Structure formats: structure tokens, C-alpha cells
Amino acid sequence: MTTKPALQISNLTKEFGGLRAVDQISFRIENGEFVGLIGPNGCGKTTTFNCISGLLETSSGEIEVLGTNATGFRPDQIQNLGLTRTFQHTWLWKEMTVIENLLVPPRKQFSPNPLLALFRPGSREEEKQRVRDAYSVLELLEVTDIANNMASDLSGGQSKLVDIGRALMSSPHFLLLDEPVAGVAGPLAERIFQNLRTLTTMHGIGMLVIEHNMDFILRRDVDRIIVMDRGQILMEGTPDEIRKSRNVIEAYLGNAGEP
């Protein structure tokens, strides 16, 4: 029996007027696989993410998420399938603590009116369980020490970790992470990637990670890397294979892509 991939993209194309930002790309990612998506600025990485997560309507092609054809789905429908994403620029509730940020559900609020939850059987226990889940997420990411810190006091790296934690609160089966270590200092960036690797190996969460810094991701323990250039897939392979590719090196050094 053939197992369905966590994510399968078939001939995905996205056009903006006369510009083809993503040009008939195809790839698949298995459950529990940790894959990097790299390429020069403007090569189509974030547009690809936006199409997969339902923020942009595709021009053509198919998107299959965890065995379901999700082409044309809205972002909330995609998330209901078990796929969650983060964005390059984190956005947290600055006036809330870290644990409070995790308790703001990305979807499926406890109740539209908090007062109604008091009269719903089991609702208080559900909220207590969600608090326990939030602390478990912080423990997984090794940041329980900042649980009660205000979000406004966090460093860039800590904010990235909290953003990943919020994504994990929806119990995803697949994560799209847009530059999770952008602007983060070396040691914390290493720690973030180690935690992501743990999520794939120990919890079976599939993951596609955009990373602009080629040198950084080539030193990470990812299973595969997909390289995009000018809206197309230039190459797929292991970090060693990518590192040795002259085409990849030329794409980075000889072409900055469109802005």
C-alpha cells in the first residue's frame, strides 16, 4: 500500500499580469521529512508558500495536502487539513506574555464569547488542558524560562521561537516556515534548527523551510533541499549534492532574481 505524501505540488504556476512568478513547479514531501527551500531573492519561494497556504490563488496546477486535493482552498480550510505556516516577519501581541500569546488560538476559539464558555460543560477543563499544552510546547522548544515574559521584551530569536510555538498549538501535521532564523544570532539560529529537526524525527511533523542563507542551511541536518531560480526548480538533492552543484552556485552569485 502506497502512503500518501504530506505535501504534493504538481505543475504549480502563479502569474501576476504578464509575469510568471512560479513556473510549473512540482515536488513532494513525505510525512516527517525536513526539507529546505532555497534560492536567490525574487525566485518565487514566498509566492510558492502563499499559494500552498491559500493566501494566493494559483493560476494552474494542483496542491495536495495530507492526501486531500486542496487546490483553491482558503487559508482556514488548509489549516483545518493540518497544515500551518509562519511568516518571515513575526507578529506577536506585544502587550501579552509569551504564554498568553500561545493561548490565542490561530483557529477554533474556545467560544466567541468567553462568558458562554463558563456554561459549557467541560470548557474550563479544555482551557486548563490548553494551558498545559502551551507549556509543553515551550518545553519542546526549550524556552519555558520566558513563559511569563512580555512579548515586547523578547529578542528577535525568541520571537521566532514563540511564533513557531503558536503554529504548534494548532497540532499541525505539516509546517511551512518562512525564514525562521532570519536576523537571528548564530547560536540561537542553530538551536531553532535543532528544535525543528526534533519535531520531524520525534513527532513526525513534515516541514518545508524557506532559508535565504545557502551556507547556513547546507550545514543543517535537513533531508533534502529544493533550489528555485526564476520561478522554476533548478535542482533537488541532499545538502552535499547541492553544495557541489555549479548551477546552484551560479544562481546565487550570478543572478539576484527579480525584486
C-alpha positions in Angstrom: 0.0 0.0 0.0 1.4 3.4 -1.1 1.5 6.1 1.6 0.2 9.5 0.5 2.8 12.2 0.8 2.4 15.0 3.3 2.6 17.6 0.5 2.5 17.1 -3.2 2.7 20.0 -5.7 2.0 19.3 -9.3 2.8 21.8 -12.1 2.1 24.8 -9.8 2.0 28.1 -11.7 1.3 31.6 -10.5 1.2 34.6 -12.8 0.9 38.3 -11.9 -0.3 40.0 -15.1 2.4 39.1 -17.6 4.9 38.0 -15.0 5.1 34.3 -14.3 6.4 34.2 -10.7 6.1 30.5 -10.3 6.5 28.4 -13.4 5.1 24.8 -13.4 7.0 23.5 -10.4 6.4 20.0 -9.0 7.7 18.3 -5.8 6.6 16.1 -3.0 7.4 15.9 0.7 6.8 12.9 2.9 5.5 12.7 6.4 8.3 13.5 8.9 10.6 14.8 6.2 12.6 18.0 6.8 13.1 19.9 3.5 14.7 23.2 2.8 13.6 25.6 0.0 16.3 28.0 -1.1 17.1 30.4 -4.0 18.0 33.9 -4.8 15.7 36.8 -3.8 12.7 37.0 -6.1 12.9 33.4 -7.3 9.4 32.6 -6.2 9.9 30.9 -2.8 7.4 33.0 -0.8 4.9 33.1 -3.7 5.0 29.3 -3.6 4.3 29.3 0.1 1.4 31.8 -0.4 -0.1 29.5 -3.0 0.2 26.4 -0.9 -1.2 28.0 2.2 -4.2 29.5 0.3 -3.2 33.2 0.5 -2.8 33.4 -3.2 -5.0 31.7 -5.8 -3.0 29.6 -8.2 -3.0 30.2 -12.0 -2.8 26.5 -12.7 -1.6 23.2 -11.1 -2.6 21.1 -8.1 -1.8 21.2 -4.4 -2.4 18.1 -2.4 -2.2 18.4 1.4 -2.1 15.3 3.5 -4.0 13.3 0.9 -6.6 15.9 0.1 -6.7 18.0 -3.1 -6.5 21.5 -1.6 -6.3 23.5 -4.8 -8.4 26.6 -4.4 -8.9 26.1 -0.6 -9.0 29.2 1.7 -6.3 29.5 4.3 -8.6 28.3 7.1 -9.6 25.2 5.1 -5.9 24.5 4.5 -5.2 24.8 8.2 -8.1 22.5 9.0 -6.3 19.8 7.0 -3.4 20.1 9.4 -1.0 22.5 7.5 0.1 25.6 9.4 2.6 28.3 8.3 4.7 31.0 9.8 5.8 34.3 8.1 9.1 35.9 7.7 8.1 38.8 9.9 6.8 37.6 13.2 3.7 39.3 14.7 3.0 38.8 18.4 0.7 40.5 20.8 3.3 42.8 22.4 1.1 43.7 25.4 0.7 40.0 26.3 3.1 37.5 27.9 4.6 34.6 25.9 2.2 32.0 27.4 -0.7 34.3 26.7 0.4 34.6 23.1 0.4 30.8 22.7 -3.1 30.7 24.2 -4.6 33.0 21.5 -5.8 30.3 19.1 -5.0 30.6 15.5 -8.3 29.0 14.8 -11.2 27.4 16.7 -11.6 29.8 19.7 -13.0 28.2 22.8 -16.1 30.3 22.4 -16.9 33.6 20.6 -18.0 34.9 24.0 -15.8 34.0 27.0 -18.8 34.2 29.3 -20.6 31.4 27.3 -17.6 29.1 28.0 -18.5 29.2 31.7 -21.8 27.5 30.9 -20.5 24.9 28.5 -19.7 21.5 30.2 -16.0 20.7 30.2 -15.0 24.1 28.9 -12.9 25.0 31.9 -11.1 21.7 31.7 -10.5 22.3 28.0 -8.9 25.7 28.8 -6.7 24.1 31.5 -5.6 21.5 29.0 -4.7 24.2 26.5 -2.5 25.9 29.2 -0.8 22.5 29.8 -0.3 22.2 26.0 1.2 25.6 25.8 3.8 24.8 28.5 4.5 21.5 26.7 5.2 23.5 23.5 7.5 25.8 25.3 9.3 22.9 26.9 9.7 21.3 23.5 11.3 24.5 22.1 13.4 24.8 25.3 12.1 28.3 26.3 10.0 27.6 29.4 12.1 30.3 31.2 10.4 33.1 29.1 6.8 31.9 29.6 5.9 34.9 31.7 8.0 37.5 29.8 6.2 40.2 27.9 6.4 39.7 24.1 7.6 43.3 23.8 10.8 42.3 25.8 11.8 39.4 23.5 14.8 39.3 21.3 14.3 38.6 17.6 15.3 34.9 18.0 13.0 34.4 21.0 10.1 36.0 19.0 10.8 33.5 16.2 10.6 30.6 18.7 7.3 31.9 20.1 5.9 32.2 16.6 6.8 28.6 15.9 5.2 27.7 19.2 2.0 29.4 18.2 2.0 27.3 15.0 2.5 24.2 17.0 -0.6 25.0 19.2 -2.8 24.0 16.3 -1.3 20.5 16.4 -0.2 20.6 12.8 0.9 17.6 10.7 2.9 19.8 8.3 4.6 23.2 8.8 5.6 25.8 6.3 8.3 28.0 7.9 9.3 31.2 6.1 12.9 32.1 7.1 12.5 31.1 10.8 16.1 32.2 11.6 16.2 35.5 9.6 18.0 38.1 11.6 18.7 35.6 14.5 22.2 35.4 16.1 24.2 32.2 15.2 23.9 30.2 18.4 20.1 30.7 18.7 19.6 30.0 15.0 21.4 26.7 15.5 19.1 25.9 18.4 16.0 26.8 16.4 17.0 24.4 13.6 17.9 21.6 16.2 14.4 22.0 17.6 12.8 21.8 14.2 14.8 18.6 13.5 13.4 17.2 16.7 9.8 17.9 15.6 10.3 15.9 12.4 12.2 13.0 13.8 10.4 12.5 17.1 6.9 13.9 16.3 6.6 13.0 12.6 5.8 16.6 11.5 6.7 17.2 7.9 8.4 20.5 7.2 9.3 22.8 4.4 11.6 25.7 5.4 12.5 28.7 3.3 16.0 29.9 4.0 17.8 32.5 2.0 21.2 31.9 3.5 22.5 28.9 1.5 25.7 28.4 3.5 23.6 28.2 6.7 21.1 25.6 5.5 23.8 23.5 3.8 25.3 22.9 7.3 22.0 21.9 8.8 20.6 18.4 9.2 17.9 18.6 6.5 16.8 15.6 4.5 16.7 17.4 1.1 17.0 20.8 -0.4 14.9 22.2 -3.2 16.5 25.1 -5.1 14.4 27.6 -7.0 15.6 30.1 -9.6 13.5 32.4 -11.7 10.2 30.7 -10.7 11.4 27.2 -11.6 13.0 24.3 -9.7 16.7 24.4 -10.6 17.6 21.3 -8.6 16.6 18.9 -5.7 19.1 16.9 -3.7 20.9 16.3 -0.4 23.0 19.1 1.1 26.1 17.5 -0.3 24.7 17.3 -3.8 23.5 20.9 -3.7 26.9 22.1 -2.3 28.7 20.6 -5.3 26.4 22.0 -8.0 27.9 24.7 -10.2 24.4 25.6 -11.4 23.3 26.4 -7.8 26.4 28.5 -7.1 25.9 30.4 -10.3 22.3 31.1 -9.5 23.3 32.7 -6.2 26.4 34.5 -7.4 25.3 35.4 -10.9 21.6 36.3 -10.5 19.9 38.2 -7.8 16.5 37.5 -9.3 13.7 40.0 -9.6 13.0 42.2 -6.5 
